[in-house]
Amino acid sequence: MLLLVLTALVALTASGSAGGPRHAQVKALFFGDSLIAGTGAIPTRPVQVRTAADRLGWQAVVDARGGTGYTTGGKRGKPYLARLRSDGYLKTPYDVIVLEGGTNDAHHGSLTQLRGAALRTVDYVHRRQPWARIVLVGAFAPPGVPLARYAAVDTVLAEVARARGLQYVSQLPFSAETDPGLLSRDAYHPSDAGYGVLGRHLADALAPAG
């Protein structure tokens, strides 16, 4: 997957305290790979995040690097835990932290190391921001790819979420049913329209109950 660093900051206003953030509007960090960055959109931009945040009325901060995952840093990146330790985003308090990933772990990462790496990543985020609602979002698999490894990643990450009492959002139901017309020219990442579908799905999953 295309290596890409994208930092998008939308309406950054924050105030923190020892007990956590006090935001008039929900402030969320969306952390992940090229899906969160919006690779495939023209121009490249975090369409999924913008769609979800707009529907929810949230302030969104994006920390995304293509090719990375819980067990892989791609050709020039770092795995998730190393990124979170070094990029400084967790110095700012958030109400919600969305950890999206697994696609690159399925593509060229290590399934045997995935559970431990994901647990360490989640635990680190919780230690840094114990007040935040942490949500795990799984892998995306475009039509035509063998689904076995993606399904295995989805299962592992769902188990990690259950083990830590977190919400898990699977993207595989959308992946398996995606119209090829919703894919970008690389036939792997979503197009603008595809990201819109993913963003609406994510917003529905993140919306408060009731």
Backbone bond lengths (Angstrom), bond angles and torsions (degrees), N, CA, C in turn:
res aa  C-N    CA-C-N  psi(-1)  N-CA   C-N-CA  omega(-1)  CA-C   N-CA-C  phi
1 M - - - 1.455 - - 1.522 109.24 -
2 L 1.281 115.03 148.02 1.453 121.40 -176.16 1.516 110.82 -60.85
3 L 1.333 115.66 128.73 1.455 120.26 175.70 1.519 108.97 -75.33
4 L 1.310 114.22 129.83 1.464 117.75 -175.89 1.506 108.96 -152.79
5 V 1.294 116.82 132.67 1.463 120.88 172.15 1.506 107.43 -107.86
6 L 1.326 114.96 125.67 1.458 118.25 179.05 1.507 108.46 -138.53
7 T 1.300 117.04 126.43 1.452 121.98 174.62 1.506 107.69 -118.93
8 A 1.321 115.64 115.96 1.460 119.36 179.69 1.512 108.13 -121.62
9 L 1.300 116.71 126.48 1.454 122.00 -178.86 1.507 108.43 -119.90
10 V 1.336 115.42 121.69 1.453 120.47 -178.33 1.520 108.43 -115.81
11 A 1.323 116.11 118.58 1.461 123.09 175.00 1.518 111.94 49.68
12 L 1.305 117.84 64.32 1.450 122.41 -177.04 1.525 110.14 -81.09
13 T 1.328 114.39 103.16 1.458 120.53 171.89 1.504 106.74 -139.46
14 A 1.325 117.61 123.21 1.454 119.60 -174.80 1.514 110.39 -147.37
15 S 1.319 114.88 151.02 1.450 121.15 170.33 1.505 106.73 -142.09
16 G 1.325 117.25 132.52 1.452 119.98 -175.70 1.509 111.26 -116.85
17 S 1.332 114.70 164.82 1.450 122.06 175.56 1.503 107.47 -151.77
18 A 1.327 116.74 173.31 1.454 120.20 -179.43 1.513 111.43 -60.66
19 G 1.315 117.47 -27.61 1.453 121.02 -179.72 1.504 113.93 -90.40
20 G 1.311 117.42 5.72 1.457 119.81 179.41 1.513 111.62 112.87
21 P 1.318 116.38 -179.19 1.462 120.71 -175.34 1.514 112.47 -72.71
22 R 1.318 115.20 156.25 1.459 121.95 173.82 1.511 106.95 -127.94
23 H 1.310 117.02 88.53 1.454 121.52 -175.84 1.522 110.09 -111.28
24 A 1.311 115.88 135.19 1.455 119.43 175.46 1.522 110.38 -66.77
25 Q 1.329 116.22 -26.68 1.455 122.94 -179.90 1.518 107.46 -126.42
26 V 1.327 117.60 141.18 1.460 120.56 -179.34 1.522 109.53 -56.68
27 K 1.316 115.69 128.95 1.461 121.52 178.33 1.515 108.41 -112.23
28 A 1.320 117.19 125.48 1.461 121.16 -173.13 1.518 111.61 -128.04
29 L 1.327 115.61 139.71 1.453 122.73 170.51 1.520 108.16 -98.45
30 F 1.324 116.33 124.13 1.460 122.38 174.61 1.526 107.12 -105.92
31 F 1.315 115.66 109.17 1.463 122.27 -174.72 1.523 109.04 -112.63
32 G 1.340 116.86 134.27 1.454 116.94 178.60 1.508 113.99 176.43
33 D 1.336 114.51 -150.23 1.458 122.45 -173.62 1.525 110.71 -107.60
34 S 1.335 117.06 -149.25 1.461 120.10 -174.98 1.525 113.33 -67.94
35 L 1.332 117.99 -20.58 1.462 119.64 175.45 1.523 110.58 -65.48
36 I 1.321 116.17 -43.55 1.453 120.37 178.04 1.532 109.88 -69.51
37 A 1.331 117.11 -34.49 1.463 120.16 177.95 1.519 111.70 -68.80
38 G 1.341 116.63 -32.08 1.460 120.12 -178.99 1.515 114.54 96.28
39 T 1.332 117.03 25.19 1.463 119.71 175.64 1.530 109.35 -57.54
40 G 1.318 116.10 132.20 1.461 121.22 -176.74 1.512 112.72 106.18
41 A 1.334 116.99 -26.88 1.462 120.63 174.06 1.525 108.55 -73.67
42 I 1.315 116.39 152.97 1.464 121.42 -179.78 1.535 109.75 -123.83
43 P 1.359 118.15 112.01 1.465 126.93 -8.38 1.528 111.05 -71.11
44 T 1.328 115.88 165.14 1.458 119.67 179.40 1.525 110.05 -60.21
45 R 1.309 116.25 124.87 1.464 121.72 178.55 1.531 107.33 -163.41
46 P 1.329 118.10 157.63 1.466 121.14 -174.20 1.532 112.87 -76.24
47 V 1.315 116.71 71.46 1.468 121.62 -174.69 1.522 111.63 -62.62
48 Q 1.326 117.34 -43.43 1.464 119.82 -178.97 1.523 111.14 -60.24
49 V 1.324 116.06 -45.85 1.465 120.66 179.84 1.524 110.75 -64.38
50 R 1.329 117.19 -46.58 1.459 119.95 -178.90 1.522 111.18 -61.44
51 T 1.332 116.26 -41.10 1.461 119.78 179.07 1.519 110.72 -62.43
52 A 1.332 116.41 -48.61 1.462 120.20 -178.99 1.526 111.33 -64.17
53 A 1.339 116.91 -46.33 1.467 120.39 -177.40 1.520 111.56 -64.91
54 D 1.327 117.17 -39.34 1.460 120.09 178.80 1.523 111.11 -63.87
55 R 1.317 116.83 -42.37 1.468 120.24 -179.60 1.524 111.84 -67.50
56 L 1.336 116.15 -32.56 1.465 120.69 -178.61 1.523 112.79 -88.63
57 G 1.334 117.86 -17.16 1.453 121.17 -175.53 1.517 112.12 74.73
58 W 1.352 117.45 30.15 1.461 122.65 -178.07 1.522 111.11 -97.15
59 Q 1.342 115.77 156.16 1.456 122.41 165.13 1.532 106.64 -85.59
60 A 1.318 117.03 133.84 1.459 120.12 -174.81 1.514 112.05 -123.13
61 V 1.326 115.22 135.04 1.455 122.78 171.20 1.529 106.62 -118.06
62 V 1.326 117.04 133.43 1.464 121.98 -176.61 1.521 110.16 -113.60
63 D 1.323 115.84 129.85 1.460 123.15 173.40 1.519 106.50 -127.49
64 A 1.333 117.51 101.25 1.460 120.73 -171.87 1.519 111.35 -137.69
65 R 1.321 114.82 139.39 1.466 120.38 174.73 1.517 108.60 -140.95
66 G 1.319 116.66 121.16 1.451 121.15 -178.92 1.517 112.28 -63.97
67 G 1.320 115.95 149.46 1.453 122.23 176.68 1.512 115.11 84.17
68 T 1.332 118.29 -5.82 1.461 120.46 -175.73 1.520 111.47 -98.96
69 G 1.321 114.71 164.68 1.461 121.41 178.30 1.513 109.59 -165.00
70 Y 1.314 115.97 -170.07 1.467 120.04 179.69 1.520 111.33 -65.84
71 T 1.337 117.45 -32.37 1.468 121.21 -175.92 1.515 113.40 -116.62
72 T 1.314 118.89 1.57 1.460 120.78 -176.09 1.520 111.37 -140.59
73 G 1.324 114.66 145.28 1.455 120.17 174.74 1.510 112.06 -110.22
74 G 1.329 116.55 9.35 1.452 119.07 -176.71 1.516 110.64 67.71
75 K 1.318 116.84 -154.38 1.464 120.80 -177.22 1.518 112.96 -78.86
76 R 1.326 117.40 -33.13 1.463 119.09 -175.20 1.539 113.46 -134.60
77 G 1.294 117.43 7.34 1.450 120.08 -177.34 1.521 113.35 -103.25
78 K 1.318 115.25 -165.61 1.458 122.40 178.35 1.525 108.44 -127.89
79 P 1.345 117.67 148.62 1.467 119.61 172.89 1.529 110.58 -60.18
80 Y 1.325 115.72 165.46 1.463 121.21 -171.57 1.522 114.30 -54.22
81 L 1.327 118.00 -48.08 1.457 119.19 -175.42 1.522 110.83 -62.87
82 A 1.324 117.42 -41.93 1.470 120.47 178.14 1.526 110.87 -64.39
83 R 1.322 117.19 -39.24 1.463 120.12 176.88 1.523 111.25 -61.15
84 L 1.319 116.09 -48.01 1.462 120.22 -177.13 1.532 111.67 -64.43
85 R 1.319 115.93 -32.87 1.463 119.28 179.55 1.516 112.71 -72.91
86 S 1.336 116.95 -24.91 1.458 119.39 -171.50 1.518 115.79 -112.38
87 D 1.337 118.35 -18.75 1.471 117.50 -171.38 1.519 114.58 -88.61
88 G 1.316 118.08 -8.97 1.462 120.65 170.90 1.521 116.67 83.74
89 Y 1.325 118.68 -1.85 1.460 119.59 -176.18 1.521 112.60 -66.05
90 L 1.321 118.34 -31.34 1.463 120.24 -177.33 1.524 112.93 -77.71
91 K 1.325 117.31 1.86 1.462 119.21 172.27 1.517 111.15 -72.60
92 T 1.325 116.85 -20.05 1.465 122.30 177.65 1.519 108.84 -96.57
93 P 1.336 118.85 135.43 1.464 120.31 -179.79 1.531 111.73 -77.84
94 Y 1.322 115.44 142.82 1.462 122.11 178.00 1.523 109.86 -129.32
95 D 1.307 115.36 154.62 1.459 121.02 173.10 1.527 110.70 -81.61
96 V 1.325 116.18 -37.05 1.464 122.36 -177.76 1.523 108.40 -133.56
97 I 1.326 116.34 138.50 1.466 121.81 174.15 1.525 107.77 -125.39
98 V 1.320 115.41 115.93 1.462 121.71 -179.88 1.521 108.01 -100.54
99 L 1.335 116.64 118.45 1.455 122.43 177.60 1.521 108.34 -104.69
100 E 1.329 116.27 105.19 1.471 121.48 179.40 1.519 108.91 -100.97
101 G 1.321 117.24 138.14 1.459 118.39 178.51 1.512 112.96 174.28
102 G 1.321 114.17 179.01 1.463 120.78 178.51 1.507 113.65 115.85
103 T 1.335 117.38 -24.73 1.463 119.68 -178.69 1.522 110.96 -62.52
104 N 1.324 117.11 -46.58 1.459 120.27 -179.76 1.523 112.19 -74.24
105 D 1.321 116.86 -27.93 1.467 119.35 173.45 1.529 110.10 -64.68
106 A 1.333 115.89 -38.99 1.464 119.63 177.73 1.521 111.06 -70.69
107 H 1.338 116.32 -35.22 1.462 120.96 -174.43 1.520 112.27 -76.63
108 H 1.356 117.09 -46.86 1.463 118.35 -177.67 1.525 112.31 -150.68
109 G 1.330 117.44 23.55 1.455 121.24 178.24 1.515 111.93 -99.52
110 S 1.320 115.79 -162.74 1.469 121.75 -177.51 1.525 110.43 -114.49
111 L 1.327 116.68 115.02 1.465 119.87 177.92 1.524 111.11 -70.40
112 T 1.332 117.44 -31.62 1.466 119.85 -178.62 1.523 111.36 -69.48
113 Q 1.325 117.36 -27.77 1.467 120.81 -179.24 1.517 113.02 -96.90
114 L 1.333 117.70 -3.87 1.466 120.72 -170.45 1.519 112.81 -64.26
115 R 1.315 118.10 -48.34 1.462 119.64 -174.97 1.531 111.21 -59.89
116 G 1.323 116.94 -48.49 1.455 119.95 -179.56 1.513 112.25 -63.36
117 A 1.336 116.59 -41.75 1.461 120.01 -179.53 1.518 111.12 -65.78
118 A 1.329 117.37 -40.65 1.462 120.39 179.57 1.529 111.08 -67.58
119 L 1.323 117.03 -40.88 1.465 119.92 177.85 1.525 111.26 -62.23
120 R 1.313 116.95 -43.52 1.468 119.91 179.48 1.526 110.98 -63.81
121 T 1.325 116.35 -37.41 1.469 119.86 179.35 1.521 110.99 -66.61
122 V 1.323 116.52 -47.64 1.462 120.87 179.53 1.528 110.78 -61.53
123 D 1.323 116.42 -44.13 1.459 120.17 -178.34 1.530 111.05 -64.56
124 Y 1.311 117.06 -37.38 1.468 120.22 177.85 1.524 110.68 -64.03
125 V 1.328 116.22 -45.95 1.468 119.71 179.40 1.525 110.00 -61.30
126 H 1.333 116.93 -41.85 1.471 119.99 -179.67 1.526 111.27 -64.98
127 R 1.311 117.38 -39.78 1.469 119.57 177.96 1.518 111.43 -63.36
128 R 1.320 116.29 -39.15 1.460 119.78 -178.99 1.523 112.54 -73.12
129 Q 1.334 116.66 -35.50 1.461 120.28 -177.48 1.542 109.53 -138.95
130 P 1.334 116.35 74.19 1.469 120.63 -174.04 1.522 114.18 -65.27
131 W 1.330 117.01 -17.84 1.464 120.48 179.95 1.527 112.77 -83.49
132 A 1.330 117.71 -17.29 1.467 121.31 -171.17 1.528 111.58 -76.20
133 R 1.309 115.36 145.85 1.461 122.04 169.05 1.527 107.12 -80.09
134 I 1.325 116.67 118.49 1.460 121.74 -179.21 1.525 108.66 -103.08
135 V 1.313 116.13 130.69 1.459 122.31 -179.36 1.530 108.33 -126.08
136 L 1.319 116.92 131.65 1.458 121.42 175.97 1.524 109.43 -99.02
137 V 1.322 116.06 133.87 1.461 123.07 177.16 1.520 107.80 -120.83
138 G 1.321 116.96 130.88 1.455 120.95 -171.16 1.508 116.07 -88.96
139 A 1.331 114.16 -167.44 1.457 123.40 -172.44 1.523 112.58 -72.31
140 F 1.322 114.03 157.07 1.453 122.99 172.80 1.528 107.76 -112.48
141 A 1.322 117.19 131.66 1.459 121.39 178.76 1.519 108.73 -125.19
142 P 1.333 118.45 112.88 1.459 120.46 -179.45 1.518 111.45 -70.54
143 P 1.324 117.85 161.10 1.462 120.87 179.27 1.521 111.26 -58.72
144 G 1.319 115.20 144.81 1.451 120.09 175.37 1.508 115.16 93.69
145 V 1.343 118.61 -13.86 1.460 119.41 178.38 1.534 108.91 -89.32
146 P 1.337 118.26 149.98 1.464 120.08 175.37 1.528 109.71 -61.97
147 L 1.312 116.87 125.09 1.468 120.54 -172.63 1.523 114.14 -84.72
148 A 1.322 118.60 -10.11 1.466 120.18 -171.65 1.522 112.29 -58.71
149 R 1.324 118.20 -48.56 1.470 119.98 -178.12 1.527 110.99 -68.84
150 Y 1.325 117.78 -37.74 1.459 121.02 178.58 1.528 110.40 -65.31
151 A 1.325 116.08 -40.22 1.465 119.89 177.77 1.523 110.75 -66.27
152 A 1.327 116.60 -36.93 1.466 119.94 177.95 1.519 110.82 -64.91
153 V 1.334 116.34 -42.01 1.465 120.58 176.53 1.523 110.43 -62.32
154 D 1.321 116.75 -43.65 1.461 121.26 179.21 1.526 110.56 -58.41
155 T 1.318 116.92 -42.96 1.467 121.60 179.95 1.520 111.46 -63.87
156 V 1.343 116.30 -45.21 1.465 120.30 -179.27 1.522 111.02 -63.12
157 L 1.321 117.16 -46.86 1.467 119.72 -177.65 1.531 111.56 -67.56
158 A 1.322 117.29 -34.79 1.470 119.81 175.32 1.524 110.25 -64.16
159 E 1.317 116.87 -38.33 1.472 120.65 177.60 1.525 111.14 -66.38
160 V 1.323 116.93 -39.32 1.472 120.85 176.80 1.524 110.02 -61.63
161 A 1.321 116.69 -44.23 1.469 120.04 178.58 1.531 110.74 -61.29
162 R 1.314 116.75 -44.97 1.478 119.36 178.78 1.518 111.14 -62.40
163 A 1.315 117.12 -40.40 1.462 120.97 -178.40 1.519 111.88 -62.32
164 R 1.329 116.78 -29.05 1.458 120.36 -178.61 1.530 112.43 -107.44
165 G 1.323 117.46 8.06 1.451 121.39 177.79 1.515 113.89 67.71
166 L 1.330 116.80 35.13 1.461 121.78 -177.02 1.528 110.99 -107.91
167 Q 1.307 115.78 158.69 1.453 121.15 173.58 1.517 109.58 -75.71
168 Y 1.332 116.33 140.46 1.459 121.31 176.25 1.518 109.13 -122.20
169 V 1.327 116.12 133.59 1.460 122.16 178.65 1.521 108.36 -117.21
170 S 1.321 116.72 111.45 1.462 121.10 178.01 1.525 109.82 -84.06
171 Q 1.336 115.74 138.38 1.461 120.71 175.10 1.530 111.74 -105.59
172 L 1.333 117.05 -0.51 1.459 119.28 -177.70 1.525 113.79 -67.25
173 P 1.331 120.14 -36.02 1.476 117.41 176.75 1.519 111.98 -57.66
174 F 1.332 116.31 -40.61 1.461 119.26 176.06 1.525 110.21 -68.21
175 S 1.326 116.85 -42.09 1.453 120.73 -176.69 1.526 111.25 -58.64
176 A 1.309 116.16 -45.24 1.464 120.12 -174.80 1.515 112.52 -69.59
177 E 1.323 116.60 -24.76 1.458 119.79 -174.39 1.529 112.59 -105.91
178 T 1.320 117.16 5.24 1.451 120.16 -174.19 1.519 111.60 -65.07
179 D 1.312 115.39 131.62 1.464 121.24 169.73 1.524 107.88 -67.69
180 P 1.331 118.98 129.60 1.467 119.68 179.10 1.531 112.80 -53.52
181 G 1.322 117.62 -23.83 1.457 120.15 177.27 1.508 113.37 -66.48
182 L 1.321 117.48 -14.04 1.459 121.52 177.94 1.524 112.02 -91.63
183 L 1.324 116.39 6.53 1.459 120.71 177.21 1.525 110.34 -98.91
184 S 1.333 115.29 154.66 1.457 120.89 177.00 1.526 109.88 -76.54
185 R 1.327 115.31 -178.98 1.458 119.35 -177.74 1.516 113.23 -65.11
186 D 1.329 117.53 -21.36 1.469 118.28 178.56 1.521 112.53 -79.09
187 A 1.354 116.39 -2.60 1.474 122.69 177.98 1.524 112.57 60.02
188 Y 1.320 116.59 21.18 1.472 120.66 179.48 1.522 110.82 -129.69
189 H 1.324 116.49 -53.28 1.462 119.86 178.36 1.531 110.06 -83.43
190 P 1.327 116.82 156.06 1.472 119.44 174.98 1.528 111.10 -67.36
191 S 1.301 114.46 157.12 1.465 121.72 169.55 1.521 108.65 -83.94
192 D 1.330 117.32 -178.31 1.469 120.27 174.07 1.524 110.70 -53.25
193 A 1.328 115.58 -46.05 1.469 119.63 -178.83 1.521 110.96 -65.53
194 G 1.330 116.63 -40.31 1.453 120.14 178.53 1.510 112.55 -63.27
195 Y 1.331 115.82 -42.43 1.467 119.09 176.50 1.532 111.33 -63.84
196 G 1.325 116.01 -33.09 1.459 118.95 176.79 1.517 111.55 -61.75
197 V 1.337 116.37 -41.61 1.462 120.62 177.21 1.520 110.17 -63.75
198 L 1.330 116.82 -46.27 1.463 120.03 178.04 1.522 111.55 -61.21
199 G 1.333 116.87 -40.02 1.461 120.30 -179.73 1.512 112.60 -64.98
200 R 1.323 116.95 -40.26 1.473 119.80 177.75 1.526 111.02 -67.03
201 H 1.332 115.98 -39.52 1.470 120.29 176.45 1.528 110.22 -61.45
202 L 1.337 116.52 -43.80 1.462 120.20 -179.54 1.522 110.98 -66.26
203 A 1.322 117.62 -42.09 1.461 120.11 179.35 1.522 111.07 -61.01
204 D 1.320 116.63 -42.23 1.475 119.87 178.85 1.529 110.59 -61.28
205 A 1.337 115.74 -39.11 1.464 119.56 -178.89 1.533 112.08 -71.47
206 L 1.333 116.55 -34.47 1.460 120.64 -176.72 1.520 113.66 -85.06
207 A 1.312 117.21 -16.02 1.463 120.81 -176.09 1.528 110.71 -61.14
208 P 1.326 117.36 139.18 1.463 120.32 177.83 1.532 110.82 -58.77
209 A 1.313 115.05 144.08 1.471 119.49 177.95 1.512 110.37 -64.57
210 G 1.337 115.58 147.67 1.455 120.60 178.80 1.487 111.75 87.80
